[in-house]
């Protein structure tokens, strides 16, 4: 039975907080909430999915999910995580799309304090703390830990094939020929529909998969080879260029 710490339910409360600990991997299928949700892990990595995008969320970060946004969750290893549920009436000033944010000490301390409450947030001090938490959710800048899926049928086929085998080193011209497109058309569709160039999208996909593999205990060398790199140093340089840290530093931070 997972250990759970939760504030008593109150329909008038703007915010409810909960922490979960379990010894098994957590997998939550596609669902949505009437409230907004900020969720993160206490250790390890979470993967969050919608029908069109995916995010890898290390313990240093959290993901904001607006009300009625379908999403699924997968932990990598035993799940230790936390969630803050924000009443729909308090979400008007909050982001209207999913975003990943870095968890600063103020945000984390506020969620811990709110999770410890046993009564509704009725006092002036408690209302002020809720205001601080909502302000942090509203103003923290988004972090580039997402991977949009192109909507064009042919570009989506290529994206799915790449995700199935990230070691495939074919360039944009070879993939365009495989899908029956011109290289220029394929390149344009990736930029228009994902915000990434084809090469940058593949690098982002490799970095997010690397985070998952490292969180599951794989070595940097094994992951580099699995990503199609013969040179581990080149793989480390790519990961650092995209994420700002080496794979080893990511493993230590998690």
JOMO-V788320 format. One record per helix or strand of 2 or more residues. SS is the DSSP state (a for helix, b for strand). FROM is the first residue (numbers start at 1). LEN is the number of residues. If there is no record, write none. Layout:
BEGIN
SS|FROM|LEN ; SS|FROM|LEN
END
This chain:
BEGIN
b|3|4 ; b|15|17 ; b|36|6 ; b|45|5 ; b|53|6 ; b|61|5 ; b|71|16 ; a|88|3 ; b|99|4 ; a|105|12 ; a|124|16 ; b|146|3 ; a|153|12 ; a|172|8 ; a|183|12 ; a|198|18 ; a|220|7 ; a|232|12 ; a|247|7
END
